Amino acid sequence: MSAPSHVTSHVLDAASGRPAPGVPVRLEALADAGWSPIGAAVTDADGRASQLGPEALAEGVYRVVFDTGAYFGDRPTFYPEVVIVFELAAASEHYHIPLLLSPFAYSTYRGS
């Protein structure tokens, strides 16, 4: 297995109390022309996306887009997509973006 990407994520399903496997996740960078795709992954059986993009990124503004509608499928959800915009201010540091998800709420923070 290769080294984890500069930005990783972990999705937990708060309603089930378990990891959320199968969530499509995109990493995008803000550029002059708007958002540009950097990488994509699908969360594994443990709800993790450790190969989301390159191993190194420049400082800048990025966003992680979670396709929560695909995860919930036929189950009702208020948030079919969760977008988290963040600033990568230190290129030497790893950035971990956890998402705690339920059909009608979500929470996030800068993880380690």
C-alpha positions as CSV (number, residue, x, y, z in Angstrom):
1,M,0.0,0.0,0.0
2,S,1.3,3.4,-0.8
3,A,1.6,6.3,1.6
4,P,-1.6,8.1,2.5
5,S,-2.5,11.3,0.6
6,H,-1.9,14.7,2.1
7,V,-5.6,15.0,2.8
8,T,-7.5,12.0,4.2
9,S,-11.0,11.5,5.6
10,H,-13.0,9.2,7.9
11,V,-16.8,9.0,7.7
12,L,-18.8,7.7,10.6
13,D,-22.5,7.0,10.5
14,A,-23.9,8.4,13.8
15,A,-27.3,6.8,13.2
16,S,-25.8,3.3,13.1
17,G,-22.8,3.9,15.3
18,R,-20.6,2.4,12.7
19,P,-18.1,3.5,9.9
20,A,-19.7,4.6,6.7
21,P,-18.3,2.4,3.8
22,G,-19.0,3.2,0.2
23,V,-19.2,7.1,0.4
24,P,-17.8,8.7,-2.8
25,V,-15.4,11.5,-1.8
26,R,-13.8,14.2,-4.0
27,L,-10.9,16.5,-3.3
28,E,-10.9,19.8,-5.2
29,A,-8.6,22.9,-5.2
30,L,-9.7,26.5,-5.6
31,A,-8.1,28.1,-8.6
32,D,-8.8,31.3,-10.6
33,A,-11.3,29.5,-12.8
34,G,-13.1,27.9,-9.8
35,W,-12.8,24.4,-8.3
36,S,-10.5,21.9,-10.0
37,P,-10.5,18.2,-9.2
38,I,-7.4,16.8,-7.4
39,G,-8.5,13.3,-6.5
40,A,-11.3,11.0,-5.6
41,A,-11.9,7.9,-3.5
42,V,-14.6,5.8,-2.0
43,T,-14.6,5.1,1.8
44,D,-13.4,1.6,2.7
45,A,-15.1,-0.9,5.1
46,D,-13.7,1.2,8.0
47,G,-15.2,4.5,6.5
48,R,-11.7,5.8,5.6
49,A,-10.5,7.5,2.5
50,S,-6.7,7.4,2.8
51,Q,-5.9,7.6,-0.9
52,L,-7.9,10.7,-1.7
53,G,-5.3,12.7,-3.6
54,P,-1.5,13.3,-4.0
55,E,1.0,12.8,-1.2
56,A,1.9,16.5,-1.2
57,L,-0.2,19.6,-1.9
58,A,0.7,23.3,-2.0
59,E,-0.8,25.7,0.5
60,G,-4.2,27.0,-0.6
61,V,-7.9,26.5,-0.3
62,Y,-9.4,23.1,-0.9
63,R,-12.7,21.3,-0.4
64,V,-13.8,17.8,0.2
65,V,-17.1,16.8,-1.3
66,F,-19.0,13.8,0.2
67,D,-21.7,12.2,-1.9
68,T,-23.9,11.3,1.0
69,G,-26.9,10.8,-1.2
70,A,-25.2,7.8,-2.8
71,Y,-24.4,6.5,0.7
72,F,-27.9,6.8,2.0
73,G,-29.5,5.5,-1.2
74,D,-33.2,5.1,-0.8
75,R,-33.2,6.2,2.8
76,P,-34.3,9.8,3.2
77,T,-31.6,12.4,3.9
78,F,-31.7,16.2,4.2
79,Y,-28.1,16.5,3.0
80,P,-27.5,14.6,-0.3
81,E,-24.0,16.2,-0.4
82,V,-21.7,17.6,2.2
83,V,-19.1,20.1,1.2
84,I,-16.3,21.1,3.6
85,V,-14.1,24.0,2.5
86,F,-10.8,24.4,4.3
87,E,-7.4,26.1,4.1
88,L,-4.3,24.1,3.9
89,A,-2.0,26.6,5.6
90,A,1.0,24.4,6.3
91,A,2.2,22.2,3.5
92,S,4.4,20.2,5.9
93,E,1.4,19.0,7.9
94,H,-1.1,16.2,7.3
95,Y,-4.8,17.2,7.0
96,H,-7.5,14.8,8.1
97,I,-11.1,15.8,7.6
98,P,-13.5,13.5,9.6
99,L,-17.2,13.6,9.0
100,L,-19.8,12.4,11.5
101,L,-22.9,11.8,9.5
102,S,-26.6,11.1,10.1
103,P,-29.5,11.5,7.7
104,F,-30.5,14.9,9.1
105,A,-27.2,16.3,10.5
106,Y,-23.5,16.3,10.2
107,S,-20.4,17.5,12.1
108,T,-16.8,17.9,11.2
109,Y,-13.5,19.1,12.7
110,R,-9.8,19.0,11.9
111,G,-8.6,15.6,12.8
112,S,-5.1,14.3,13.3
